Amino acid sequence: QVHLVESGGGAVRAGGSLRLSCAASGLTVRTSAMAWFRQAPGKERALVARIGLSGFVSYYVDSVKGRFTISSDNLKNTIYLQMNALKPEDTAVYYCNKDPPSINCWGQGTQVTVSS
């Protein structure tokens, strides 16, 4: 059974940075396409970035290009989302999942709040 646990969220001022982690069990990130998603208040969950097999990075949503970096650590079986130059519009609950996402793999997410 796949279990994904997100962590690293918090409250920061605009321009600040956070690094989110997603610890995986029940799957191997090296051989799985993975992704980060976010759900802002009143909005649907949306894709932020995806990382392909063996860490080949394939996609960032336009609004985070140049500010966010997705990566993976095969030894720790963990994926990360480094978020720099944060903006208030980045405020959301952030989730990781397989890519494409599996309904059975959604975790509790981690809250990111960016104040102006």
C-alpha positions in Angstrom: 0.0 0.0 0.0 1.4 3.4 -1.0 1.8 6.0 1.7 2.9 9.5 1.0 3.7 12.0 3.9 4.2 15.6 3.1 6.0 18.0 5.4 7.9 21.3 5.5 5.1 23.8 5.1 4.7 26.9 7.2 4.0 30.6 7.3 6.5 32.9 5.5 6.6 36.5 4.2 6.6 37.2 0.5 10.0 36.6 -1.0 10.8 33.8 1.5 11.6 30.2 0.9 10.4 26.8 2.0 11.4 23.2 1.1 8.6 20.7 1.1 9.3 17.0 1.5 7.3 13.9 0.5 8.4 10.7 2.1 7.2 7.7 0.2 6.6 4.1 1.2 5.0 1.4 -0.9 6.6 2.7 -4.1 10.1 3.6 -5.3 10.4 7.2 -6.4 13.3 6.3 -8.8 11.0 4.2 -10.9 7.8 6.3 -10.4 6.7 9.5 -12.1 5.8 11.8 -9.2 4.3 15.3 -8.9 3.4 18.1 -6.5 -0.1 19.6 -6.5 -1.6 22.4 -4.5 -5.1 23.5 -3.6 -5.7 27.1 -2.8 -8.7 28.2 -0.8 -11.9 28.0 -2.9 -10.0 26.4 -5.8 -9.5 23.0 -7.2 -6.4 21.0 -6.7 -3.9 21.7 -9.5 -0.6 20.4 -10.7 2.5 22.4 -9.8 5.4 20.3 -11.0 6.2 16.8 -12.1 9.3 14.7 -12.1 9.7 11.8 -14.4 11.4 8.5 -14.0 15.0 8.6 -12.6 14.6 12.3 -11.8 14.1 13.6 -15.3 12.1 16.8 -14.7 9.4 17.3 -17.2 7.0 20.1 -16.2 6.4 23.2 -14.1 3.2 25.3 -14.2 4.0 28.7 -15.6 3.4 30.6 -12.4 6.2 28.8 -10.6 8.8 28.5 -13.3 12.1 29.9 -12.2 11.1 29.9 -8.5 10.3 26.3 -7.7 12.5 23.2 -8.1 11.3 19.6 -7.9 13.9 16.9 -7.1 14.1 13.4 -5.7 16.4 11.5 -3.4 16.4 7.9 -4.3 18.2 6.8 -1.1 15.7 8.5 1.1 12.8 7.6 -1.3 11.7 11.2 -1.0 10.7 13.9 -3.4 11.2 17.6 -2.6 9.8 20.9 -3.7 12.2 23.9 -3.2 10.1 27.0 -3.3 11.9 30.4 -3.5 10.6 33.9 -4.0 7.3 32.9 -2.6 4.2 35.0 -3.4 0.9 35.4 -1.5 -0.7 33.6 -4.4 1.4 30.5 -3.6 -0.7 30.1 -0.4 -2.3 26.6 -0.6 -2.2 23.1 0.8 0.5 21.2 -1.1 0.3 17.5 -1.8 2.4 15.0 -3.6 1.2 12.0 -5.5 2.1 9.8 -8.4 1.8 11.2 -11.9 -0.9 10.8 -13.0 -2.3 11.0 -9.5 -3.9 8.0 -7.8 -7.0 8.6 -5.7 -5.7 6.2 -3.1 -2.4 8.0 -2.6 -3.5 11.5 -1.5 -2.0 12.3 1.9 -2.9 15.0 4.4 -0.9 17.7 2.6 1.2 20.5 4.1 0.0 24.0 4.5 1.9 26.9 3.0 0.9 30.4 3.9 2.6 33.4 2.3 1.9 36.9 3.7 2.5 40.1 1.9 
